[in-house]
Every structure is written in C-alpha cells, then in structure tokens.
Amino acid sequence: MSNRSADFRQKEVISITEGRRLGYISDVEIDFEKGVIESVIIPGPSRFFGLFGSGEDLRIPWSSIYKIGDDLILVK
C-alpha cells in the first residue's frame, strides 16, 4: 500500500499510551537521502491549521507509530 504525504493530513493521531487525541498531522519530515519519513508533525495546542498561535509543534518519530488505519494513526 502506498501513502502520499497529503494522505496523512486527513488522519487523526491518537496516543495509545495516554489514551488521548493528539490532533491531525500538519507536516512530515523526510530524509531524502535515505528515502524515509523520519517523523510526523502535529500543530501545538494553540495553533490553527499550523498557521496561527504560538503553541509548540509535536514531533512524533516514525518509530513511535504503532498502526496506520484508514482514518487514524495510533502512536506509542
């Protein structure tokens, strides 16, 4: 199955260790030399679509992703 980075923005991220919703992915960090996604980025709590506010973004390493479903991503 192939995923485009745009597909990730439509998925909600949920922490299985904390049992809470973290938000929606706003961006991905890619290592172009290796051709792998290094992390996904979720806007901070006071940010709106990654544009307004001063909340610090949450970076989740790719290794922390537990499962990618049709409409959500589970992370540890």
Backbone as JSON, one array per atom type, in Angstrom:
{
  "sequence": "MSNRSADFRQKEVISITEGRRLGYISDVEIDFEKGVIESVIIPGPSRFFGLFGSGEDLRIPWSSIYKIGDDLILVK",
  "N": [[0.84, -1.18, 0.0], [0.56, 2.18, -0.83], [1.33, 5.36, 0.49], [0.7, 8.81, 0.31], [2.12, 11.94, 1.28], [0.13, 13.84, 1.58], [-2.07, 12.28, 2.21], [-1.71, 11.69, 4.89], [-2.45, 13.97, 6.28], [-5.16, 13.87, 6.56], [-5.67, 12.18, 8.57], [-6.36, 11.4, 11.96], [-4.36, 11.61, 14.89], [-3.75, 9.44, 17.53], [-2.78, 8.8, 20.82], [-1.82, 5.78, 22.14], [-0.74, 5.17, 24.56], [-1.35, 7.23, 26.3], [-4.02, 7.5, 25.85], [-5.35, 9.56, 24.48], [-6.46, 12.08, 22.13], [-4.3, 13.52, 19.82], [-4.3, 15.22, 17.68], [-4.29, 16.41, 14.24], [-2.12, 15.55, 11.56], [0.16, 17.94, 10.38], [2.41, 18.15, 8.86], [5.24, 16.38, 7.45], [8.49, 15.06, 8.19], [11.13, 14.33, 6.14], [13.78, 12.2, 5.25], [15.57, 12.67, 2.62], [17.84, 11.56, 1.48], [17.94, 8.94, 2.44], [15.41, 8.21, 1.8], [13.17, 7.98, 3.49], [10.49, 8.53, 5.85], [11.02, 10.51, 8.61], [9.71, 11.68, 10.8], [6.43, 12.68, 11.97], [4.48, 15.66, 12.12], [2.54, 17.47, 14.4], [0.43, 20.22, 14.87], [0.91, 22.55, 17.58], [-1.08, 22.97, 20.63], [-2.33, 25.55, 20.64], [-2.35, 26.31, 18.06], [-3.7, 26.92, 14.81], [-4.5, 25.11, 12.14], [-1.8, 25.0, 11.75], [-0.93, 27.58, 11.36], [-1.63, 29.93, 12.92], [-0.92, 31.28, 16.14], [1.04, 30.31, 19.05], [1.74, 27.83, 19.96], [3.86, 25.05, 20.61], [5.01, 22.8, 18.16], [4.31, 19.3, 17.92], [6.47, 16.69, 17.51], [6.54, 13.53, 16.22], [8.37, 10.68, 16.2], [8.93, 8.42, 13.46], [9.34, 5.81, 14.26], [7.72, 5.6, 16.49], [5.2, 5.23, 15.63], [2.49, 3.13, 15.77], [0.34, 1.92, 14.38], [-1.21, 2.44, 11.23], [-4.24, 3.43, 10.16], [-7.32, 3.6, 8.18], [-8.48, 6.09, 8.8], [-7.15, 7.05, 10.98], [-4.16, 7.35, 13.03], [-2.29, 5.42, 15.16], [-0.19, 5.98, 17.92], [2.7, 5.33, 20.0]],
  "CA": [[0.0, 0.0, 0.0], [1.33, 3.41, -0.96], [0.76, 6.54, 1.13], [1.27, 10.1, -0.03], [2.16, 12.79, 2.47], [-1.17, 14.5, 1.7], [-2.99, 11.34, 2.85], [-1.51, 11.73, 6.34], [-3.12, 15.15, 6.84], [-6.56, 13.55, 6.79], [-5.75, 11.18, 9.63], [-6.2, 11.87, 13.33], [-3.33, 10.88, 15.63], [-4.19, 9.09, 18.87], [-1.76, 8.16, 21.65], [-2.37, 4.6, 22.82], [-0.21, 5.12, 25.92], [-2.06, 8.24, 27.1], [-5.44, 7.39, 25.58], [-5.93, 10.86, 24.1], [-6.3, 12.56, 20.77], [-3.22, 14.49, 19.72], [-4.61, 16.16, 16.6], [-4.11, 15.98, 12.87], [-0.79, 15.81, 11.05], [0.27, 19.12, 9.53], [3.58, 18.04, 8.01], [6.12, 15.23, 7.68], [9.91, 15.3, 7.98], [11.62, 13.26, 5.28], [15.21, 12.11, 4.96], [15.58, 12.4, 1.19], [18.98, 10.7, 1.14], [17.56, 7.56, 2.75], [14.09, 7.96, 1.23], [12.26, 7.54, 4.55], [9.87, 9.54, 6.71], [11.65, 10.49, 9.93], [8.72, 12.0, 11.83], [5.23, 13.42, 11.59], [4.36, 16.85, 12.94], [1.19, 17.88, 14.76], [0.49, 21.59, 15.4], [0.73, 22.72, 19.01], [-2.48, 23.13, 21.05], [-2.93, 26.85, 20.36], [-2.17, 26.6, 16.64], [-4.86, 26.66, 13.98], [-4.03, 24.65, 10.85], [-0.37, 25.21, 11.66], [-0.64, 28.94, 10.92], [-1.79, 30.98, 13.91], [-0.69, 30.91, 17.52], [2.44, 30.11, 19.43], [1.95, 26.51, 20.55], [4.98, 24.31, 20.04], [4.61, 21.62, 17.4], [4.65, 17.99, 18.47], [7.12, 15.84, 16.53], [6.44, 12.13, 16.59], [9.26, 9.87, 15.36], [8.28, 7.35, 12.7], [9.45, 4.58, 15.04], [6.68, 5.59, 17.51], [3.9, 4.93, 15.01], [2.12, 1.75, 16.04], [-0.53, 1.42, 13.31], [-1.84, 3.44, 10.37], [-5.53, 2.96, 9.68], [-7.92, 4.39, 7.12], [-8.77, 7.46, 9.2], [-6.38, 7.46, 12.16], [-2.83, 6.8, 13.26], [-2.04, 5.13, 16.58], [1.22, 6.14, 18.27], [3.08, 4.95, 21.37]],
  "C": [[0.88, 1.24, 0.0], [0.6, 4.56, -0.28], [1.47, 7.78, 0.64], [1.24, 10.95, 1.22], [0.83, 13.51, 2.67], [-2.19, 13.6, 2.38], [-2.9, 11.39, 4.37], [-2.26, 12.89, 6.98], [-4.59, 14.9, 7.13], [-6.75, 12.57, 7.93], [-5.52, 11.81, 11.0], [-5.19, 10.99, 14.04], [-3.81, 10.68, 17.07], [-3.07, 8.36, 19.6], [-2.39, 6.97, 22.37], [-1.84, 4.5, 24.25], [-0.94, 6.09, 26.84], [-3.57, 8.17, 26.91], [-6.09, 8.72, 25.22], [-5.63, 11.2, 22.65], [-5.23, 13.64, 20.75], [-3.47, 15.53, 18.64], [-4.38, 15.54, 15.24], [-2.71, 16.37, 12.39], [-0.79, 17.03, 10.14], [1.43, 19.01, 8.56], [4.32, 16.74, 8.32], [7.55, 15.66, 7.45], [10.47, 14.08, 7.26], [13.13, 13.34, 5.16], [15.3, 11.69, 3.49], [16.74, 11.51, 0.76], [18.64, 9.23, 1.36], [16.21, 7.19, 2.13], [13.08, 7.46, 2.25], [11.66, 8.75, 5.28], [10.51, 9.41, 8.09], [10.64, 10.76, 11.04], [7.51, 12.67, 11.2], [5.08, 14.57, 12.58], [2.89, 17.21, 13.13], [1.29, 19.29, 15.32], [0.25, 21.61, 16.91], [-0.71, 23.06, 19.35], [-3.1, 24.48, 20.71], [-2.77, 27.25, 18.89], [-3.43, 26.22, 15.88], [-4.36, 26.35, 12.58], [-2.55, 24.96, 10.64], [0.02, 26.64, 11.32], [-0.63, 29.97, 12.04], [-1.54, 30.46, 15.31], [0.77, 30.6, 17.78], [2.7, 28.75, 20.05], [3.07, 25.77, 19.85], [4.48, 23.05, 19.35], [5.08, 20.36, 18.1], [5.22, 17.14, 17.35], [7.09, 14.4, 17.03], [7.33, 11.32, 15.66], [8.5, 8.74, 14.67], [8.29, 6.04, 13.48], [8.38, 4.48, 16.14], [5.3, 5.3, 16.94], [3.63, 3.44, 15.15], [1.32, 1.15, 14.88], [-1.12, 2.59, 12.55], [-3.11, 2.83, 9.82], [-6.07, 3.85, 8.58], [-8.13, 5.84, 7.51], [-8.02, 7.91, 10.45], [-5.03, 6.77, 12.21], [-2.65, 6.62, 14.77], [-0.55, 5.23, 16.85], [1.44, 5.72, 19.72], [3.64, 6.15, 22.09]]
}
